[in-house]
Amino acid sequence: MKMKWVDWSTQPCFTTLIIVNVLEIVPFSAARAIMPSGNRRTMHMNRLGIFQVFKLLARHIYRSVHDPYRWLEDPNSEETKAFVDAQNALTMPFINSCPVKKDIRAKIATLWDFPKYRCPFKRGPRYFYFYNSGLQNQDVLYVMDQVGGSSKVFFDPNALDAEGLTALSTYGFSEDGEYFAYGLSHAGSDWVVIKVKKVSTGEDLPDKLERVKFSGISWTHDNKGFFYAILFIVLFRPSRMPKT
């Protein structure tokens, strides 16, 4: 199976400005009530100087939009890393000082430690189902040739890294059940890498699709490929912007 790469950077591009409303879970007055009184002023004072507001002006389509936090959009920049480190240095000691944290963690682990099955489904001639023995970081995908027959591990995300931080974020079987396309994310990231596995042999094909984000996997009816979405970072050039 050979996949065709389409360079969407040469295609017309549309930009959408999304406004997100913030849902206030706990009223500010309630938050102050449950916070130890000795930490209220300290927490506020420690946050001073941790972040810096950059006064930038980004032009999107036909509107000028103030974008003071553009510098945080690059998770790999030194500025963003310093910001995250400073926030963690402030927050984690406060969380770890909770006297009942260990007891709560142990209780939740006890309640969650039981076998979990997901509904089986058929793809091609085979049957699949997800199973978790109790406290596994990721569910394991099993396969069996017939209902009531013996099953074996088909795909185990826990085997990909020792910490169990690699997750199966999306997947799709071809209609004939011979190919399994799956997307992996690491440590809760929205970025996904898609690979393809041949079901009959369990071997991965050499294809690897990167820059995937917020995408499903939909196979064509002839089983020769699938649809997916990638995210391009579009740089706005002044020469391309409309004159006002």
C-alpha positions, 0 to 999 in steps of 0.5 A: 500500500502506497500513500499519496502525500498532498502539499496543502500549503499550495492550496487556498487557506482560510483562517478562523478566529475562535473565541473561547468562553471560560467556565468558572467552576469555583467562584472566587469567593469560594476559592478564597474560602478553601485556600489556607489564609496564610497562603492567600497573599503569598500566592498572589505576590509570588505570581508577580513577575512570573509572566510578561505581557508582550504588546503585539498586534496581529492582523487576522483577515480584515481585523486587527486583533491584539495578541499579547500572549503570542509568545506562549504559542511556541511550547519549545521556546525558552520563554515558554519553558521558563514560564511553565517552570516558574508556574510549576515551582509555585503550584506544585509545593502548594499541591504537595502540601495537602495532608490528605493527598496520599490517602485520596490517591490510595483510595482512588487506586483501590476503587479503580483497580478492577478489570475493564472490558469495552464492547467487542467489534468486528472488522473484516473476519476478526473480532477486537476488544479493548481490555484493562486489567485494572491499573494499566496506564493504557487500554490494550487492544485484543484480537480473536478469530471467532466469538468465544475463541482464544484472544491475543494482544494485538496492540499494547500502547503500554509496551511503547514506553516504560512510563505508559505516557504514549496513548492510542488517540485515534485509530481506524481499520480498513473495511476489509480488516486487513490494515489498522491505521493508528495515531499515537500521542505522548504525554497528553499532547494534541499532536499525533503521529499516524502509523499503519499496521498490517493486521495479518502479520502485525508488522508496521508499514514504513509510512509515518504521518506527522503534524496530525492534530484533532483528526479521525481516520476514515478509510476509502471503500477500496481499502487503498488509503484513508482521510486524515487532517494535518495542521499547518502553521501559516505565516502571515506576510504583510504583502499578502494582507489586505490594505486598510 
